[in-house]
Amino acid sequence: MTSNRTNEQWLADLTGESDAQADALSALRKRLHNSILYYLGQERSDLRSHSSRELERMAEDLSQDATLRIMDNLSSFRGESKFT
């Protein structure tokens, strides 16, 4: 499934069968990683002076942490905003 999931699709996939869940987790982590990496490299970021390798590692760590936090809090998602 593409990353253009609705809130309902995200929730169903992240709590569903192992294949759907694995695909959704991978898509979510990748989306978070790309967003974080983009932000870290922006001119307004205090971290932009770090090497691309360091920024990549930070983005990986932060996206993993965010994915775990999201999974821990899925049951409290009210759907009042876009899931991603």
C-alpha positions as CSV (number, residue, x, y, z in Angstrom):
1,M,0.0,0.0,0.0
2,T,1.2,3.5,-0.7
3,S,2.0,6.1,1.9
4,N,-1.2,8.0,0.9
5,R,-3.2,6.1,3.6
6,T,-6.1,7.7,5.3
7,N,-6.1,7.8,9.1
8,E,-8.3,4.7,9.2
9,Q,-5.9,2.9,6.8
10,W,-2.9,3.8,8.9
11,L,-4.6,2.6,12.1
12,A,-5.8,-0.6,10.5
13,D,-2.5,-1.4,8.9
14,L,-0.4,-0.6,12.0
15,T,-2.6,-2.8,14.2
16,G,-3.3,-5.5,11.5
17,E,-1.8,-8.6,10.2
18,S,2.0,-8.9,10.3
19,D,2.6,-8.2,6.6
20,A,0.4,-5.1,6.5
21,Q,1.9,-3.9,9.8
22,A,5.5,-4.4,8.6
23,D,4.7,-2.5,5.4
24,A,3.0,0.3,7.4
25,L,5.8,0.5,10.0
26,S,8.4,0.7,7.2
27,A,6.4,3.5,5.4
28,L,5.9,5.4,8.6
29,R,9.5,5.2,9.7
30,K,10.7,6.3,6.2
31,R,8.3,9.2,6.1
32,L,9.4,10.3,9.5
33,H,13.1,9.9,8.6
34,N,12.8,11.9,5.4
35,S,10.9,14.7,7.2
36,I,13.4,14.9,10.1
37,L,16.4,14.8,7.8
38,Y,14.9,17.6,5.7
39,Y,14.3,19.7,8.8
40,L,17.7,19.1,10.3
41,G,19.3,20.3,7.0
42,Q,17.3,23.5,6.8
43,E,19.0,26.9,7.2
44,R,17.0,27.6,10.4
45,S,18.2,24.4,12.0
46,D,21.0,24.8,14.7
47,L,22.3,21.4,13.5
48,R,22.8,22.3,9.8
49,S,26.6,22.6,10.3
50,H,26.9,18.9,11.1
51,S,28.0,16.5,8.4
52,S,25.4,14.8,6.3
53,R,26.5,11.5,7.8
54,E,25.8,12.9,11.3
55,L,22.5,14.3,10.3
56,E,21.6,11.0,8.7
57,R,22.3,9.2,12.0
58,M,20.3,11.7,14.0
59,A,17.4,11.4,11.6
60,E,17.6,7.6,11.9
61,D,17.6,7.7,15.7
62,L,14.8,10.2,15.9
63,S,12.6,8.4,13.4
64,Q,13.0,5.1,15.3
65,D,12.1,6.8,18.5
66,A,9.1,8.6,17.0
67,T,7.9,5.3,15.4
68,L,8.1,3.6,18.8
69,R,6.2,6.4,20.5
70,I,3.5,6.4,17.9
71,M,3.0,2.7,18.2
72,D,2.8,3.0,22.0
73,N,0.1,5.7,21.7
74,L,-2.0,4.4,18.8
75,S,-5.0,3.7,21.0
76,S,-5.2,7.4,22.0
77,F,-5.2,8.7,18.4
78,R,-8.5,10.6,18.1
79,G,-8.2,11.3,14.3
80,E,-8.7,15.0,14.7
81,S,-5.7,15.6,12.5
82,K,-4.0,13.8,9.6
83,F,-2.2,10.8,11.1
84,T,1.2,11.7,9.5
